[in-house]
Amino acid sequence: MLLDSASLYFRAFYGVPDTVKAPDGTPVNAVRGFLDIIAKLVTDYQPDALIACWDDDWRPRWRVDLIPSYKGHRVAQLVPGGVDVEETPEALVTQVPVIREVLDAVGIPIVGAAEHEADDVIGTLATTTTGPVDVVTGDRDLFQLVDDERQVRVIYTARGMSNLELVTGDVVQSKYGVRADQYADFAAMRGDTSDGLPGVAGIGEKTAAALLADYGDLAGIVAAAEDSSSGMKPAARARFAAAVDYLAVAPRVVEVVRDLPLPEVDARLTAPSVEQREALSGLSERWGLGGSLDRLLTALER
């Protein structure tokens, strides 16, 4: 099981009241909510191993160089030569180190990669891991990783933790009219305002799906748009001609990286040792983790 960690702790932060605080008054709603999310996932899906995938760089410069608007509306502070500061509530910023501390104490490995997003870590692990993989995220961009043959699926959280959706190849086909391996091309054409991706003006989801059905992939669509004898309607050809610069770089931005050199980690889920329990007891008392940590430990002992 691969967790899109930021997606989940943001969900926890907004889903648990900010009145949930540690004894010293520090907000811990995101910490407790995140632990409860993991406990539910472990209980319901019984993974053998679990990795918390991390955004070491939520807005990689190489993606911004290709499409300057990429996630631009979410930047709180530009950091030349470094990682831009994301617009994040201060009450959540203070909790992220606590989340990392608790995950480390529980024995759940955190894996990130310099100049890459958690999506790229997930893409690499989902591609290189043998055996079934569940990707937990609220980001539909990761639908591109779904692979029924390899048993890679997405546990989609967008409708809430009480209404999780298991996304397989059939679900992607039913929702969007495209195969999972076509999803990245589909997303590049459609665009995504939440990520600052303009897409191809005038090309919505239905048209993008129909074009992929006719021409197979984005390269085939672009080739057909450039060929007056292809049978593509003139209006569509004009739209792709106007978007030629965007389409030259969009696939690299939208497609997740699948070949990062990641560290080897022991991600097997095991019941915490006596030593770990002692450390966790101290953390629970300090941060007021109460039932949330207890539920996670119970889930890990099954």
N, C-alpha and C positions, 0 to 999 in steps of 0.2 A: 504494500500500500504506500503510495506516494502522496504526501500532503502538499498542496499549494498553500504554504503556511500563511503568507500575508492575506490571501483571500479569506482564510478561515479566521485569523485573529481580528481582521476588520469586521467580519460578520459577528464574531463574539462580542466585540466592543459595542456595536450598535444594537445587539440583541439582548444584552444583559444591562440592567440599570446601573448608572454610574454612582449610585448610592452604595454599591458593593465596594467596600474599602478594607484595607489592612488595618491592624490595630493602631498604626501610626497615622492613619488618614490617607495613605496613598491609595489611589483607585486601583482595584484589581479585577474589575468586571471583565476585561478582555482575557486576563490570565485564567480566571475561573471558567469563563465561557469556553475558552480554547481547550482546557482540560476536559470539560464535559463533552465537547465535540469529539475529541479523540476517544474518550470512554465509550461513547455511543457507537462510533465507527468500529472499534475493536470488538465490542460486544455483538453488533449486528452482522459484521462481515468476516470476523474471525481470521484476520490476516496472520500469516506466519512471521512476517517482517514488516517494519514500518520505518519510513524515512521522512523527516520534516525537511522539505526542499525550501531553500531560502533565496530571497532576492539580495544577492551581494551587490547588485547594481540594478535598480528597478527601471532605469532609463538609460541603457547602454549607449555610449557615445557613438558607436559604429552604426547603431540603428538611427539615431538622431541625424547623423551625417547624411544618411540616405533619404530620410524623410524628416525635415526639421520640425514639423508639427507633432511628431510622435510624442504622445503623452504630455505635450507642452502645457496644456491647461491645468495640469496637476503639479506644476513646479512651484514650490514656495520660494526657492532660492537657487540661482544658478551657481555652480561651483566649477569654474574653469579648471580643467585638468583633473577633476575629481568626480565624485558621485553627486549629482544634483539632489537637493533636499526636496522630498515629496511633501505636498501639503497634507499634513496629518495632525489630528487633534493632539494637543500637548498631553492630554490625559492618556492617550494611547502610546505616545512616544516613550513615556516613562515606564510603561509596562512591558515593552518588547524585551529589554534585558532580563526581566524577571521570567518571562516565558522561556527564554533561552536557558536560564539558570535551572528552571524546573525540569525542562526536557532533558538537560544534561544529567541531572540527578536521577531521573527516572531511567535513563539509559536509552533514550530515543535519539539516534544520531541526527544532527543538523548538517545538511550538505548544501553548500552554495559554490559559486564559481565567479572569480573576478571578471568584471565586464560582461556579466550575463545575468539574466533573470532566472527566477525559479522555474519558469516555463522551460528554459533550455536545460536545466538540470533534470527536470521531469522528462523532457523529450529524450535525453541521453539514457537515463535509467530505464525508461519504458522500452527503448529500442534495444538496449544491450542486455537486459535482464532475461534470464531463461525462466519460463513458467508464467502463470497468470499474473497480471498487474492491474490493480485498481488505482486510478488517478482521482483524487478528491479535490474538486475545485468549483468555483462559481464562474469560471472564465470559459466561455464557449470556444475560444480559440484552440483550446486543447482537445477539441473534438477531432482535430486532425490526427491525433495519435491513436484513435480507436482502430482496433484491428481484431476482428472476430477470430481469424485463423490463429493468431498468436495469443488470443484471450486477453487482450488489452481493452479495458473499458473505462468509462468515466463515471464516477459517482458525482452527479451534478447537484450543487447545493443552492442554486439560484432561487428555488421556491421554498427554502428553509430546511432546517435539519429534521423537521417532522414530516417533510414531503420530499425526500431525496429521490432523484431520478437516475436510474441506471441507463447509461447511454451506450448502446452497442451500434454496430454498423446498420442494422435495420432501423434503429431509432433515428440516426442521422439521415438515412435515406427517406424515412417517413416525414421528418420535420422539414427538411430542406430540399429534397429531391436530388441529392448528390451522394456519391459514395464518400466514405470517410477520407479516402486518399485524395479526393478532389476538394476537400473542405478548405484547405489553405488557399487554393486558387479562388474558390467561391468567396472566401472572406476578403481577399485582396480586392476583388471586383466590387463587392458590396460596400466595403469600407466600414469604419467603426468610429463614431464620434467620441466614444469614451476613451479611445486610444489615439485620437487625433489622426486617424487614417481617412483621407477624403473619399477613397474609392473611385469608381468610374462614374462620372456624372450621368444620371439618367438610366443607370443599370441597377435595378433592384434585385431582390433575391430570386424572384421568379424568372426574370430574364437571364440572370447569371446561371441559374440551374439549367435552363433550356439550352443556353450556349454550350455549357459543359457536356450536356447530353449529345449535342450535335458534333462538337469538335474535340472532346476528350479532356483537354487541359487548357491552361491559360496560354501556353505557347501555341497550341493549335488555333485558339480563338484569335490571337494577335495575328497569326499568319493569314487566317481567313479574312480578317479585317483589312489586311494590306493587299488582298487579291480580289480584284473587281469581279472575277468570274467565280468566286466561292459560293455565291448564293446568299451570303449574309445581307440583310437589309441595309440599304444605304444609311439610314439613320443610325443604326448600330455601328456601322463602319466609321461614321463620322465621330461618334462618341469615343471609340477606341483610338482613333487618330489623335483626338484632342488630349487623350490621357497617356500618350506614348511614353512620356518621361516618367510619369508616376509608375507605370507598369514595368518599366525597366528595373525598378528598385524594390517595388512593393513585395514581391515574393520573398526576398531575403529578409525583410522586416517581419512579415507575417509568419513565415515558417519557423518553427522552433529548431534550435540546434540539436543535433542528435549524436554528436561525436565529441563531446567535451572530455578532457582527461580528468576524471573525477577520482578522488581518493577512495580506497577500499574501506568500507565500514562494516561493522557487525550490526546488522539491522534486525536480527532475530528478536522476537518479543519473548521476554522471559519474566517470571515473577521477580520483583526486586529482592536483592539479598538483604541480610540483616544490616550490613553497613549502609546500603542505600536507604533502607527504611529509617535508620537513625538520622541520616542527612535530610531526608524528606520531612521527617517529623519537625526538625528545626526550621525548615523552609515554610512548612505549613503554619507553624506557630507565628513566625515572623510576618508572613504575608496574609495570614487569615484565609488559607485555602480550603479549610474545612471539608465539607462533603464532596466538593469537586475533585480534590486529590484522592479522597477515599474511593470515589466511584471509578477513577482511572486505575487505581491499584487493584481493586476488585476485578476489573475487566482484564487486567494483565495476568491475574492468577488463574483464570479459567483455562 
